[in-house]
Amino acid sequence: MKVNQANLVKSLRFSFTNKTTVLGELIQNARRANAAMVVINFCPETKTLQVLDDGCGIDSMATLLTVAESGWDADVVAHEHPFGIGFLSALFACRRISVISKSGSIDVETDHILAFKPVTITPVHDWNGITSITLHDVTLEIGQLATTLKRLTRGFPIPVLFNDQLLERSCALDSGLSFVDTEVGKIYLHGMDQPNGAQYEFDVYLQGLPIYTSHSYTSHRHIVHLDSSRFHARLPDRDKLVDEADVIKRIKAVLAQTIEQRFIQMKAILSAEAFVGFYEMLRHWELLRLLNDVPVVPPEALREIIAYPVCDTEVFDNFEQRPEKAMSRAEIMARGIVSIDDDIKQDGAGRYLFAWNRDYLLYQGTLDKDHWLHSLVRHLNDEELVIETVNESHQAQFQGDWCWVCVRFCDAYRIRLGQDVVEIRDEACYQGQENADDIIVPKGDCSAQVLQQMASFRSEYDEFQESTFESDSDAFIAFVVANTASDPANAMQRLLPDFCGCPALYGKAFVVELDQQGKPASVIAYPVQSGQTQTLEAGMAS
């Protein structure tokens, strides 16, 4: 095999991910030279970028200009696997480059170097211990530089000064964070001191530079500094891990193990109520088994039915909520706990109304399979549901704009599950498409809320049809009144709207005449004052 050197170097220009790669390479070289600090200065007017460090200096300018030869000692080679092509990123990033170090200085056009032409090295007799690399005519903007350096130095081992501003190193090993030694490297666990601080995302660093980040929607994350002797970055610009998918899978496994060990330590010192506060983080890392012997249940695993059950909690108010605090075994047994798998729109609301009437807790099915709570849960879907009407008077067909359904009118109805029966007198019940597909209306319910069990009033585009819902609700209330009113005055009283917006009517009495279609034909104030006509024609009776 042969190598065309000129073409190879020319092609490498296109192998670097972006033009800011040079920044990571230059500060990395300073760190490898055991520098205590890196100073970066950029002049936007002259497009000049200067990088200074107080490291050991460059031993050989010839090695610096040799592709695929790093020049680092055996220890650095063994632990960090330098490629020896990082300096090319500097040559590709500018028109002219100047280097001053202990082995001499160069000042040359980069095209001259890339064409394999001789480079003059001038001896430096009074080197001051500072290696200086200056890039002239770089194609970078100051904002781009600042943003990139901020990202690169967040976990960097040594301080970096950019245009006289010390950059933050909040994720560095010497930042004051408590790192744990693991088989993949050092790990800092964020948010383990309080439940609402728990985080699931993480950043990975290799040789102090960022090389992987999980979802980036939060700034609070776990930090992983990989062991550079065991993990390798992709040539040439180290922006990706070799075998990244496998490495990240391994990191996640070790991260989970580390978090588990931390939780085991916390479990030994925290109260049960405080420990279950970390439920969400335990669930994310598949560690819910740690709750199996804790004597209280996290509120996230439970629900209370606080309102009339409906089929769509996004359109209508949610009828469930979490308990305010963790609950003990005794508290749960005192109330009872059930599971319900019904889809109200399909299966009806019978089981939910039964649980609501009994004030049962609902189990959300989120704990580990061996948790003690499972022995207390009553699975209502395993029991036959029977709904019986009490003194049913008749049935009628409601025909609204959206809902068409058979309605059964009665004094009350009983919901039977197993040996238990509840009798409901003031809440209507929809029995669902999979059951009788009708509505039971007891005497105590004159509202239209049962329609919220039957339909969500969403269009084919998933948009809530508010006007149709209001129209059907008004029509259903009138329908219920028509089928249950004991006398005309009672029906009128139930159908009249609220007049709170019109103070002129307060305390007044009226005689109202309706036409054959049920609309106001006339309204007369009562009693009629002498000499005045109080009749309002139908068109003015609003």
C-alpha positions in Angstrom: 0.0 0.0 0.0 1.1 3.5 -0.8 0.0 6.9 0.6 -0.4 10.1 -1.5 0.6 12.5 1.3 -0.5 15.7 -0.5 -4.0 14.3 -1.2 -4.3 12.8 2.2 -3.6 16.0 4.0 -5.9 17.9 1.6 -8.7 15.5 2.3 -8.3 15.8 6.1 -9.5 19.4 5.7 -13.0 17.9 5.3 -12.7 15.4 8.1 -13.0 17.9 10.9 -16.6 18.4 12.0 -16.5 22.2 12.2 -14.1 25.1 12.1 -14.2 25.5 15.9 -12.4 22.1 16.3 -9.1 24.0 16.6 -10.1 25.5 20.0 -10.5 22.0 21.6 -7.2 20.8 20.1 -5.2 23.9 21.3 -6.4 23.8 24.9 -6.0 20.0 24.9 -2.4 20.3 23.9 -1.8 22.9 26.6 -3.3 20.5 29.2 -1.1 17.7 28.0 1.9 20.0 28.4 1.0 20.3 32.1 0.0 23.9 31.8 -1.5 25.6 34.9 -3.7 27.9 32.7 -4.6 28.6 29.1 -5.0 32.2 28.0 -6.9 32.8 24.8 -7.1 36.3 23.1 -9.1 37.1 20.1 -9.1 40.4 18.2 -12.2 40.6 16.0 -10.8 43.6 14.0 -7.7 41.8 12.9 -9.2 38.3 13.1 -6.3 37.1 15.2 -6.5 34.3 17.7 -3.7 33.8 20.2 -3.4 30.8 22.6 -0.8 31.0 25.4 0.1 28.4 28.0 2.7 27.9 30.6 3.3 24.2 30.0 6.5 22.3 29.3 6.7 23.7 25.8 7.1 22.1 22.4 10.2 19.9 22.3 10.4 19.7 18.4 8.8 22.0 15.8 9.5 19.2 13.3 7.3 16.8 15.3 4.6 19.5 15.5 4.6 19.6 11.8 4.6 15.9 11.3 1.2 14.4 10.5 0.3 11.3 12.7 3.1 11.8 15.1 2.1 13.3 18.4 5.5 13.9 20.1 4.0 13.2 23.6 5.7 11.0 26.1 4.8 7.3 26.6 2.4 7.9 29.5 0.3 10.4 27.5 0.3 8.0 24.5 -0.8 5.1 26.7 -3.6 6.9 28.5 -4.9 9.4 26.0 -4.1 8.0 22.5 -3.2 11.2 20.8 -3.6 11.1 17.0 -0.9 13.5 16.0 -3.2 15.4 13.6 -4.8 17.9 15.8 -2.4 20.7 14.8 -3.8 20.3 11.2 -7.1 21.9 12.5 -5.1 25.0 13.3 -3.5 25.0 9.8 -7.0 24.7 8.2 -8.4 27.5 10.4 -6.3 30.4 9.4 -4.2 32.0 6.6 -1.0 32.4 8.6 0.3 30.8 11.8 3.0 31.8 14.3 4.3 29.5 17.0 6.9 30.4 19.7 8.1 27.7 22.2 11.3 26.4 23.7 12.3 24.6 20.5 12.1 27.7 18.3 9.6 29.8 16.4 7.9 29.7 13.1 5.8 32.3 11.2 4.5 31.0 7.9 1.6 30.9 5.5 -0.5 27.8 6.2 -0.8 27.0 2.5 3.0 26.9 2.5 3.0 24.2 5.2 0.2 22.2 3.6 2.1 22.1 0.3 4.9 20.3 2.1 7.3 23.2 1.5 10.3 23.8 3.8 9.5 25.8 7.0 12.2 27.9 8.6 12.5 27.4 12.4 14.1 30.3 14.2 15.9 29.4 17.5 14.6 31.0 20.6 17.4 31.8 23.1 15.5 33.5 25.8 12.2 31.6 25.9 10.1 32.9 28.8 8.3 29.6 29.5 5.2 30.6 27.6 4.2 28.7 24.4 2.4 31.0 22.0 0.3 29.9 19.0 -1.2 32.7 16.9 -3.6 32.2 14.1 -4.0 35.1 11.7 -7.0 35.7 9.5 -9.2 33.1 11.2 -12.7 32.6 9.9 -14.4 32.8 13.3 -16.7 35.3 15.0 -16.2 36.4 18.6 -19.7 35.2 19.6 -19.0 31.8 18.0 -15.7 31.6 19.9 -17.2 32.6 23.2 -20.1 30.1 22.9 -17.8 27.2 21.9 -15.2 27.9 24.6 -17.9 28.1 27.2 -19.0 24.6 26.2 -15.5 23.2 25.9 -14.2 24.4 29.2 -17.2 23.5 31.4 -15.5 20.2 32.4 -11.9 21.2 31.6 -9.2 20.3 34.1 -7.3 23.6 34.0 -8.5 27.3 34.0 -9.1 29.0 30.7 -9.0 32.8 30.3 -10.7 34.2 27.3 -10.2 37.9 26.5 -9.4 38.5 30.2 -12.5 36.6 31.4 -12.1 33.4 33.4 -14.5 30.8 31.9 -16.7 28.7 34.2 -15.7 25.1 34.9 -18.7 24.0 36.9 -18.4 20.3 35.7 -14.6 19.9 36.2 -13.2 17.3 38.5 -11.7 20.1 40.7 -14.9 22.1 40.7 -15.9 21.1 44.3 -18.4 18.5 43.2 -18.3 15.0 44.9 -17.3 12.5 42.2 -17.6 8.7 42.7 -15.0 6.3 41.2 -16.7 3.7 38.9 -15.6 1.2 36.3 -16.2 3.7 33.5 -14.6 6.7 35.2 -15.7 9.4 37.7 -19.4 10.2 38.2 -21.1 13.1 39.9 -24.8 12.5 40.8 -26.9 15.6 40.6 -30.1 16.2 42.6 -29.8 13.3 45.1 -30.2 15.7 48.1 -33.9 16.5 47.4 -36.7 14.9 45.4 -37.5 17.9 43.2 -33.8 18.2 42.2 -33.6 14.7 40.8 -32.4 14.6 37.2 -32.3 11.9 34.6 -30.0 13.4 31.9 -26.2 13.4 31.9 -23.2 14.8 30.2 -20.1 12.8 29.3 -16.5 14.2 29.1 -13.4 12.6 27.8 -10.0 14.1 28.7 -12.0 17.1 30.1 -13.8 17.9 26.8 -17.5 17.2 26.2 -18.1 14.2 24.0 -21.7 13.3 24.6 -24.9 14.8 26.0 -28.3 13.2 26.5 -31.4 15.3 26.0 -30.5 18.9 26.5 -33.7 20.4 27.9 -32.3 20.9 31.4 -29.1 22.4 32.7 -29.0 20.3 35.8 -27.4 16.9 34.9 -25.3 14.0 36.1 -21.7 14.3 35.1 -19.5 11.5 33.8 -15.7 11.9 33.2 -14.7 8.8 31.3 -11.4 6.9 31.9 -9.4 7.9 28.8 -7.3 4.8 29.0 -10.4 2.6 28.4 -12.5 4.8 26.1 -11.5 6.4 22.8 -12.7 9.3 20.8 -13.2 9.2 17.0 -10.4 10.6 14.8 -9.8 13.3 14.0 -11.6 15.9 16.2 -12.8 13.8 19.1 -16.4 14.9 18.9 -17.8 11.4 19.1 -17.0 8.2 21.0 -15.8 5.1 19.2 -18.7 2.5 19.4 -20.8 5.3 20.9 -24.1 3.3 21.2 -22.4 0.5 23.2 -20.4 2.9 25.4 -23.5 5.0 26.2 -25.4 1.8 27.1 -22.6 0.8 29.4 -22.5 4.3 31.0 -26.2 4.2 31.7 -25.9 0.8 33.3 -23.1 2.0 35.5 -24.9 5.3 36.3 -27.9 3.3 37.4 -25.7 1.1 39.6 -24.2 4.1 41.1 -27.5 5.7 41.7 -28.8 2.5 43.3 -25.9 2.4 45.7 -26.6 6.0 46.7 -30.2 5.3 47.2 -29.4 2.3 49.4 -27.3 4.6 51.6 -30.1 7.2 51.7 -32.7 4.6 52.5 -30.8 3.7 55.7 -30.8 7.3 57.0 -33.9 8.9 55.6 -37.5 8.6 56.9 -39.8 6.5 54.9 -41.8 9.5 53.9 -38.7 11.3 52.7 -37.3 8.3 50.8 -40.5 7.7 48.8 -40.3 11.4 47.7 -37.7 10.1 45.2 -40.3 8.0 43.5 -39.9 9.6 40.0 -36.1 9.1 40.0 -36.4 5.5 41.2 -39.0 4.8 38.5 -36.8 6.3 35.8 -33.8 4.2 36.7 -35.9 1.1 37.2 -35.2 1.0 40.9 -38.8 0.8 42.3 -37.9 -2.5 43.9 -36.2 -0.4 46.6 -39.6 0.7 47.8 -40.9 -2.9 48.3 -40.2 -2.9 52.1 -40.8 0.7 52.8 -43.9 1.0 55.0 -45.5 4.0 53.1 -46.7 4.3 49.5 -45.6 7.3 47.4 -48.6 9.6 46.4 -47.6 9.1 42.8 -48.8 5.5 42.9 -52.2 6.5 44.2 -55.2 8.6 43.1 -58.3 9.9 44.8 -61.6 10.4 43.0 -62.5 14.0 43.9 -65.3 14.8 41.3 -67.8 13.3 38.9 -66.0 10.8 36.6 -65.7 11.9 32.9 -64.4 10.3 29.8 -61.9 13.0 28.8 -59.9 14.7 31.5 -58.1 17.0 29.0 -61.4 18.5 27.8 -63.3 18.4 31.1 -61.9 18.8 34.6 -59.8 16.0 35.9 -61.8 13.9 38.4 -58.7 12.3 40.0 -55.8 13.7 42.0 -52.8 12.5 44.0 -53.1 12.3 47.8 -51.3 15.2 49.4 -48.8 12.9 51.1 -47.4 9.3 51.3 -49.9 6.9 52.9 -49.2 4.1 55.4 -50.6 0.6 55.2 -53.1 1.3 57.9 -54.4 4.5 56.1 -54.8 2.6 52.9 -56.6 -0.4 54.5 -58.9 2.0 56.3 -60.1 3.5 53.0 -59.7 0.6 50.7 -57.9 0.6 47.4 -59.1 -0.6 44.0 -57.8 -0.8 40.4 -60.1 0.1 37.5 -59.1 -0.4 33.8 -62.4 0.9 32.3 -62.4 3.4 29.4 -65.5 5.4 30.5 -66.5 6.2 26.9 -66.4 2.5 26.0 -67.1 0.7 29.2 -69.2 3.2 31.1 -68.6 4.9 34.5 -70.2 2.3 36.8 -67.1 1.1 38.5 -65.7 4.7 38.9 -69.0 5.8 40.4 -68.9 2.8 42.8 -65.4 3.7 43.9 -66.2 7.4 44.3 -69.3 6.6 46.4 -67.1 4.3 48.6 -64.2 6.9 48.8 -61.8 4.2 47.6 -58.3 5.0 46.6 -57.3 4.1 43.1 -54.0 2.2 42.4 -52.1 3.5 39.4 -50.2 0.2 38.8 -46.7 1.7 38.9 -45.0 -0.1 41.8 -42.7 -3.1 41.5 -44.5 -6.4 41.1 -43.3 -7.6 44.6 -44.5 -4.5 46.5 -46.7 -5.2 49.5 -49.5 -2.9 48.3 -50.6 -5.5 45.6 -52.0 -7.7 48.3 -54.4 -4.9 49.3 -55.7 -3.9 45.9 -59.2 -5.0 44.8 -59.3 -5.4 41.1 -62.9 -4.3 40.2 -62.6 -5.4 36.6 -62.3 -9.0 37.8 -65.8 -8.7 39.3 -69.1 -8.6 37.4 -70.7 -5.2 37.2 -74.5 -5.0 37.6 -76.5 -1.8 37.6 -80.2 -1.9 38.6 -82.7 0.9 38.5 -85.0 1.7 41.5 -88.6 2.6 40.6 -87.8 3.1 36.9 -90.7 5.3 35.5 -90.0 5.2 31.8 -87.4 5.5 29.0 -87.1 8.3 26.4 -84.8 9.0 23.5 -82.6 12.1 23.7 -81.6 13.5 20.3 -79.0 16.3 20.5 -76.7 17.8 17.9 -73.9 15.4 19.0 -75.4 12.9 21.4 -78.2 10.5 20.7 -78.9 8.1 23.5 -81.7 6.2 25.4 -82.3 7.7 28.8 -83.9 5.7 31.7 -85.6 7.7 34.4 -85.9 6.4 38.0 -85.7 7.3 41.7 -82.2 5.8 42.1 -80.0 3.0 40.8 -77.8 0.4 42.5 -74.3 -0.6 41.4 -73.4 -4.1 42.4 -69.9 -5.5 42.4 -69.4 -8.8 44.1 -71.2 -8.7 47.4 -71.1 -4.9 47.7 -73.9 -2.6 46.6 -74.1 1.2 46.5 -77.2 3.2 45.8 -76.9 6.5 44.0 -79.7 9.1 43.9 -78.1 12.3 42.7 -75.5 11.4 39.9 -76.5 10.1 36.5 -74.6 7.2 35.0 -73.6 6.4 31.4 -73.3 2.6 30.9 -71.0 2.7 27.9 -70.9 1.4 24.4 -69.8 -2.0 25.4 -72.7 -2.4 27.9 -76.3 -1.1 27.6 -75.2 2.1 25.9 -77.8 4.2 27.7 -78.0 6.8 30.5 -79.6 6.3 33.9 -80.9 9.5 35.4 -82.1 9.5 39.0 -84.4 12.1 40.4 -81.6 14.0 42.2 -79.7 14.8 39.0 -81.1 17.6 36.8 -77.7 18.5 35.2 -76.2 17.5 31.9 -72.9 16.4 33.3 -73.5 12.8 32.3 -72.9 13.8 28.7 -69.2 14.3 29.7 -69.1 10.5 30.3 -70.7 9.7 26.9 -68.7 12.0 24.6 -65.6 14.2 24.6 -67.1 16.5 21.9 -63.9 16.4 19.9 -63.9 16.8 16.1 -62.0 14.6 13.7 -59.1 17.2 14.1 -59.2 16.6 17.9 -60.7 20.1 18.5 -63.2 20.6 21.3 -66.6 21.6 19.9 -67.6 24.0 22.7 -70.7 25.4 21.1 -72.0 22.0 20.3 -71.3 20.8 23.9 -73.2 23.8 25.3 -76.1 23.3 22.9 -76.4 19.6 23.8 -76.1 20.4 27.5 -78.9 22.9 27.4 -81.0 20.6 25.4 -80.4 17.7 27.7 -81.3 19.7 30.8 -84.6 20.7 29.1 -85.1 17.1 28.1 -84.7 15.9 31.7 -87.1 18.5 33.0 -89.7 17.6 30.4 -89.5 14.0 31.5 -89.4 14.5 35.3 -91.2 17.8 36.2 -94.1 17.2 38.5 -96.1 20.3 37.5 -95.7 23.3 35.2 -94.5 25.7 37.9 -91.8 23.2 38.9 -90.7 22.8 35.3 -90.6 26.6 34.8 -88.5 27.1 38.0 -86.0 24.4 36.8 -85.7 25.8 33.3 -85.4 29.5 34.1 -81.9 30.9 33.7 -79.9 32.9 36.2 -80.8 36.7 36.1 -77.9 37.9 38.3 -76.7 40.1 35.5 -79.8 42.3 35.5 -80.4 44.1 38.9 -83.5 45.8 37.5 -85.3 42.5 37.8 -84.4 41.7 41.4 -87.4 41.4 43.7 -89.9 41.7 40.8 -92.7 39.3 39.8 -93.8 38.5 36.2 -96.6 36.7 34.4 -95.0 34.8 31.5 -97.0 33.3 28.6 -95.4 30.7 26.4 -96.4 29.9 22.8 -97.0 26.4 21.3 -93.2 26.0 20.7 -92.3 26.8 24.3 -91.0 30.3 23.5 -92.1 33.5 25.4 -95.2 35.0 23.8 -95.5 37.8 26.4 -94.1 38.9 29.7 -96.2 41.1 32.1 -95.0 42.6 35.3 -97.1 41.6 38.3 -99.0 43.4 39.6 -99.8 45.7 36.7 -99.5 49.4 37.6 -102.5 51.6 36.7 -102.3 53.4 33.4 -99.2 51.5 32.1 -98.9 48.7 29.6 -96.4 46.1 30.8 -96.7 43.5 28.0 -93.5 42.8 26.1 -94.1 41.2 22.7 -92.3 37.9 22.0 -89.5 39.6 20.0 -88.7 41.8 23.0 -89.0 39.2 25.7 -85.3 38.3 26.0 
